[in-house]
Amino acid sequence: MNPSRSRPASQGKLQFRDETDPRLIYKISERAKRISLRVKASDREVIVIVPNQRALPKARAFAKAQADWINVQLETLPPAQPFRPGTDILFGGVLYVLDNPVGRGRPHIDFENRILSVPSPDLASFSGRVRRFLIRQAREALERATSFYAQELGKSVAKISVRDTSSRWGSCITRNGQGHISYSWRLIAAPHHVLEYVCAHECAHLVHADHSQNFWSVCEALYPDMNKAKHWLKQNGALLHAVGAEF
């Protein structure tokens, strides 16, 4: 979330930051049936979902009562991997050192020494350049894998989107026989076999929109090692949200 978009509740906006605890973001959602908490690991924040404006006092009291739980959730997150020169970040499942070389040029990956070089004229723009570089890398890898698995199924993907999602690694919507698949760019930080599995998983949804046994059969036929990748995501998914997070 962009802090500059936060608004006080008195202005009736849909989202705002707690005045006394900046880690809490209140979000009004008419689709919500109850007050709930959701950890946003990438920003080291907790989203307080509120059904409507009238429920705000209850939401504040609820968040206060859950202070211990909130502290534990945020304190147990993996260490942040900010986009700063000299920092180690996950890339392809292993740690690479970020480097801001002197002069101009294009970003470069030194696979042998595990260095990601991202030229930037100053420190202020370095983080944004690293993020854009990783998103480009993710898009290339995700488009390549998606094209392969879709062809294996004889299906068509009309559009591939790469976003910064907090709850899903991928999603697929099928309309008129064509699919629109969306991925989290953070998959570029995961081991290659995990990225491949997520692409196979979403392409399997081009055949079955649900998670029925038929779906899993298609998914496993596309990617036989899916259980290994699923296990990695379950155990290490929080590490992907640590990439780019500030301390």
N, C-alpha and C positions, 0 to 999 in steps of 0.2 A: 504494500500500500504506500502511496505517496503521501507523506505527512502533510504536505501543503494543501491537500484536498480535505483534510479533517475539518469538521465544523462542530460547533457546540450544539447540544441537543435542542437548545431554545430556538434554533433556526429551522428545526424540523427536517434536517437532512437525514439521509439514509445511513450514514456512516460517520463516526467521529471517535476521537481518542479521549480516553479517560483523563480528566484534568489532574488527578492525584497519582495515578499510576499509568505512565505512558506505554506500558506493555500491553494494556487492555484496549481493544478496539470494539466499540459497540456498533453492531450492524442491524438495522431494522429490516426484517424480511417478512413480508406478508404471507409467504408460503410456510413459514415456521409455525408450528403448533404449540411450541413450548420454548422456554429459555434454555439455551445450551451453550457449551464452551467448545471451541475448536482451536487447537494449537496450530499456528502458522510458523512452522519451523524455520523457513527461509528468512523470515523477518524477526525471529525471536519474539513473537507476539502471540497473544491469545485473543481470538475473535469471540465476542459474546453475542450470540444470535438472539435477537429480541423480536417477538411476534409483532409488536406495534408500539407506538409512542407511549401509550398508557402503561405499558409493562416496564418502562425504563426504571422506575424506582425499585421494583422487584428484581430487575436484572442487576442493578448496582449492589443490592443486598446479597443476591445470590453469588456474585463474583467475589464479594468481600468474605462470604462464608467459605468459599472455595479457595481462599488465599494459599493455604498449605499445598493443596493439589496443584495449583498453578505454579507455585514455586518449584515443586518437585519436577513437574513436566518440563519447565524451561531449564532448570539446572542440570537435568539428565540428558539434554540434547548433545549430540556430538560437538566437539569444538568447532567454532566458526572457521571458515576458510575464506577470508576476505580477499578481494581482488586488489592486492598490493604487491609491489615488487618484492621479491624474496620470500613470498608466502608459498607454501605447498598447497596445491589443490588437486582434487581427483580429476583424472582425465583417462577415460578408458579403463577405469578400475584400479589405476595405480597413481601414485603421487608424482606430480610434476611441479617444478619450481617456476614461478612466474618471474619473467625478466623484462625490464624496460630498457632495451639497448639504446645507446646514444645514436642520434641521427634518425633519418626517415627510412621507410621501407615497409614491407608487408609482414604480417605476423608469420612466424616460422616455428615449426615443431621439430625439436631435436629429440628424436626417439631414443637414440643411444644414451644420451646423458639426461634424458627426461627433463627437458627445459621447454617451456612455452614462452617464446619471445614475442612480445606485443609492443611495437614502437609507439610511443606517445610523447607529445611535446611537453606535457606536464603531468604531475601526479593527479590533478583534479580530473583529467579526462581518461586516465589509465583504466579505472574500473569499468567505465562504459565501453571502452574499446575491447577489453577482455571479454565482457559479456557478449558483445556483438560477434566477436570472433568465435566464441563457443557456440553461439546460436547458429552461425553459418556452418560450422563443423557438424553440428547436430542435424541440421536440415539436409545436408549432403548425405550423411549416413542413413538417416531415416527414409529419405526419398528412395535411395538405392535399395534398401532392404524391403521397403513396402512394394516397390515395383516388382521385385523378384517374387515375393510371396503371392501377390495379386495375380501375376502371370501363371504361377503354379496352379492357381484355382480357376484360371480362365475368367477372372473378374476385372472390373475397371474401377480405378480410383480417380474421381474427378478433381479432387482437391486434397492437398496435405497441408495442415497448419501446424506450426511449431509455436508453443506458448509457454508461459511459466505457470503451470497449474500446481495447486497445493494438495489436491486429493486424488488425482488420477494421473497415471503415467501415459494413458492413451484413451481415446474414445472413438467410436465409429458410428456414423449415421448413414443409412442407405436410403436413397431416393431415386426412383425411376431407374433402378438397376445399377446405379453408380454410387460409389461410396465417398464420403467426406470423412477423412481421418485426421484427428488432432492428437499431437504428442506433446509431452513436456520436453523442453530443450535439455533438461537436466539428465536425460538418459545418456548424453554424451560423456557424462562423468562415470557411468557404470561400465562394467566389463562388457566387451563386445557381444558376448553370448546373451547377456541380459537385454541389450538393445534389440538384438535379432529376435529374441523371444517376444518382446512386446509388439514388434511389427507383425510377427506371425499371428499373435493373439488377435490384434485388431483386424487383420485381413481375414481371419477365420470368421469374424463377425459379418463379413460380406456374404457369408453363406448362412449363418445362424445368428440372429440378433440377440439371442439369449445366452445363458450359460448352462444349457442343457448338456446331457451326456453326448449328444450328437455334436454339439459345438466343441467339446473337449476332444472328441475323437478327431475332428478336422484339425484342431490346433496341434495335437500331438503328431498327426501325420505330417504336418508342415514343419514342426520343430520337435523332434523326438526327445531332446533334453530339456523340455519345458519345466519339469519339476525342479531341476537344479537351478534354473533361472528364477523361478517363482520363490524358491527358498532364499536365494540371495536377496531379492527385493524385500522379502518379509523381514530378513535379519538386518539389512543394511540400507533400506530406503531412506532413513533419516540422514545418512551420510550425504546423499545427493542434495538434500535441502540445506546442508551446511556450506555447500559451494557458493561462494559469493556473499554469504552472510557476514554481517559485521560482528565484532566482539560484543 
